[in-house]
Amino acid sequence: MHKVFSRVGGALGLMLFGINSSHAMDSYRYLHVTIETPWLIFIFLLMAIFVPFVLMASLVWRYAERKPDPEKEQQIAEDGKR
């Protein structure tokens, strides 16, 4: 197993040795910042933050309207006395 990892590591080292490092200098050109970028960030954060709160509020509202079943409460009380 050690031989396999050493061979893979050696091959990976040789492949990384041949990479042209000049591409890293121009990596900022892939960040396409336009006038729409702040709006996209705002919409993403709006969805990521407020959707869980809306879901939570709807679930609380749904289950708050349910009335407890008196038979289940009676059974729970009887089980607790035993």
Long-range contacts (C-beta under 8 A, 24 or more apart in sequence): none
